[in-house]
Amino acid sequence: MILVSAPVESPALALPVVELRVERRTLMKRLWRGTAADGVEFGFELGAPLKHGDTVWQTDAARYVIVQEAEAVLEVLIGELPASATAGIGWAVGNLHLEFSSEATRLLTPDEPAARQLFARIQINFNPVTAVFRPGRFKRSVDAPLVDELGPSHKH
């Protein structure tokens, strides 16, 4: 078993990728085990959680990359919604202490009964979809940079 304490700082991006598929809730942990697509086993003792796309190990032949598994989420298409409506939806989801992220064209939250009830109550159309959900990531427009995570001051 290969022990990993942090992602590779400067991965060789030209190397072929071997996927290490991981569920989102496992990625939030600092101690866990996983097996890559080629059967190589890893143990993780991390100072900070890993993220989708992190290279955790590399050899001369390949690099091992975290691939977060897709999950059931609710998607709200932003379309022509005014910014105030988008902000209101974000506030309502956060007020229920549900996780949330925004992309340039859609808002995402886990597919949970509380989220479905909330959207029905505030009359927001949503689509149940499967996607890689990365809470705390916010993109305000197609051209805007991605703001990754809420920052170290955000604690629950």
C-alpha positions as CSV (number, residue, x, y, z in Angstrom):
1,M,0.0,0.0,0.0
2,I,1.2,3.5,-0.9
3,L,0.8,6.0,1.9
4,V,-0.2,9.6,0.8
5,S,0.1,12.6,3.0
6,A,-0.6,15.4,0.4
7,P,-1.2,15.7,-3.3
8,V,1.8,15.8,-5.7
9,E,2.9,19.4,-5.9
10,S,4.1,19.4,-9.6
11,P,2.5,16.5,-11.4
12,A,3.7,15.5,-14.8
13,L,0.5,16.3,-16.8
14,A,1.8,14.5,-19.9
15,L,1.7,11.1,-18.1
16,P,-1.3,8.8,-18.6
17,V,-3.9,9.0,-15.8
18,V,-4.9,6.1,-13.6
19,E,-8.2,7.0,-11.8
20,L,-8.8,6.7,-8.1
21,R,-12.6,7.1,-7.9
22,V,-13.8,8.4,-4.6
23,E,-17.2,9.4,-3.2
24,R,-17.5,13.1,-2.1
25,R,-18.0,12.3,1.6
26,T,-14.8,10.2,1.6
27,L,-12.9,13.1,0.1
28,M,-13.8,15.3,3.0
29,K,-12.0,12.9,5.4
30,R,-8.3,13.0,6.2
31,L,-7.9,9.3,7.0
32,W,-9.1,6.8,4.5
33,R,-8.1,4.1,2.0
34,G,-8.8,3.7,-1.7
35,T,-7.9,1.5,-4.6
36,A,-7.0,2.8,-8.1
37,A,-8.4,1.5,-11.3
38,D,-5.3,-0.7,-11.8
39,G,-5.6,-2.2,-8.3
40,V,-2.9,-0.2,-6.6
41,E,-4.0,0.4,-3.0
42,F,-3.5,3.7,-1.2
43,G,-3.7,4.8,2.4
44,F,-4.4,8.5,3.1
45,E,-3.2,10.4,6.2
46,L,-3.7,13.9,5.1
47,G,-3.2,17.4,6.6
48,A,-6.0,18.7,4.4
49,P,-8.7,17.0,2.4
50,L,-8.0,16.1,-1.3
51,K,-10.0,17.5,-4.2
52,H,-11.3,16.2,-7.5
53,G,-8.4,16.3,-10.0
54,D,-5.6,16.1,-7.4
55,T,-2.6,13.9,-8.4
56,V,-1.8,11.8,-5.4
57,W,1.0,9.6,-6.8
58,Q,3.0,9.3,-9.9
59,T,5.6,6.9,-11.4
60,D,7.6,7.1,-14.6
61,A,4.6,5.4,-16.4
62,A,1.5,7.1,-14.9
63,R,0.0,9.5,-12.5
64,Y,-2.8,8.6,-10.0
65,V,-5.6,11.1,-10.0
66,I,-8.5,11.6,-7.7
67,V,-11.8,11.4,-9.6
68,Q,-14.8,12.4,-7.5
69,E,-17.8,10.2,-8.3
70,A,-21.0,11.8,-9.6
71,E,-24.0,11.9,-7.3
72,A,-27.7,12.7,-7.3
73,V,-28.1,16.5,-7.1
74,L,-30.8,19.0,-7.8
75,E,-30.1,21.5,-10.6
76,V,-31.7,24.9,-10.9
77,L,-31.0,26.5,-14.2
78,I,-30.1,30.2,-13.8
79,G,-31.1,31.2,-17.3
80,E,-32.8,34.6,-17.2
81,L,-33.1,34.7,-13.4
82,P,-32.1,38.1,-11.9
83,A,-29.2,38.1,-9.6
84,S,-31.5,38.8,-6.7
85,A,-33.4,35.6,-7.3
86,T,-30.2,33.6,-7.5
87,A,-29.0,35.2,-4.3
88,G,-32.3,34.4,-2.7
89,I,-32.2,30.7,-3.7
90,G,-28.6,30.5,-2.3
91,W,-29.7,32.1,0.9
92,A,-32.7,29.7,1.2
93,V,-30.6,26.6,0.6
94,G,-28.0,27.9,3.1
95,N,-30.6,28.7,5.7
96,L,-31.5,25.0,5.7
97,H,-27.8,24.2,6.2
98,L,-27.7,22.4,2.9
99,E,-24.6,22.3,0.8
100,F,-24.6,24.5,-2.3
101,S,-22.5,25.4,-5.4
102,S,-23.0,27.6,-8.4
103,E,-21.8,27.3,-11.9
104,A,-22.1,29.8,-14.7
105,T,-25.5,28.4,-15.8
106,R,-26.8,26.4,-12.9
107,L,-27.0,26.1,-9.1
108,L,-26.5,22.6,-7.5
109,T,-27.5,21.1,-4.1
110,P,-27.7,17.4,-3.1
111,D,-30.9,15.7,-4.0
112,E,-32.5,15.5,-0.5
113,P,-36.1,15.7,0.5
114,A,-35.5,19.1,2.3
115,A,-34.2,20.6,-0.9
116,R,-37.1,19.3,-2.9
117,Q,-39.6,20.7,-0.4
118,L,-37.8,24.0,-0.3
119,F,-37.9,24.4,-4.1
120,A,-41.5,23.4,-4.2
121,R,-42.4,25.9,-1.4
122,I,-40.6,28.8,-3.1
123,Q,-41.8,27.7,-6.5
124,I,-38.4,27.1,-8.1
125,N,-38.2,24.7,-11.0
126,F,-35.4,22.1,-10.6
127,N,-34.1,19.1,-12.4
128,P,-32.8,15.9,-10.7
129,V,-29.5,15.1,-12.3
130,T,-26.3,13.3,-11.7
131,A,-23.1,15.4,-11.4
132,V,-19.8,15.8,-9.6
133,F,-20.9,18.0,-6.7
134,R,-18.3,20.3,-5.2
135,P,-19.9,22.4,-2.5
136,G,-18.6,25.9,-1.8
137,R,-17.5,26.5,-5.4
138,F,-19.0,29.6,-7.0
139,K,-18.8,30.9,-10.5
140,R,-20.8,34.1,-11.2
141,S,-20.7,34.1,-15.0
142,V,-19.1,32.4,-17.9
143,D,-16.2,34.8,-18.0
144,A,-15.7,35.2,-14.2
145,P,-13.0,33.2,-12.4
146,L,-14.1,30.3,-10.2
147,V,-14.1,31.1,-6.5
148,D,-13.0,27.8,-4.9
149,E,-14.5,27.1,-1.5
150,L,-15.8,29.5,1.1
151,G,-12.4,30.1,2.7
152,P,-10.9,29.3,6.1
153,S,-13.1,31.7,8.0
154,H,-16.3,29.8,7.1
155,K,-16.9,27.3,10.0
156,H,-20.1,25.4,11.1
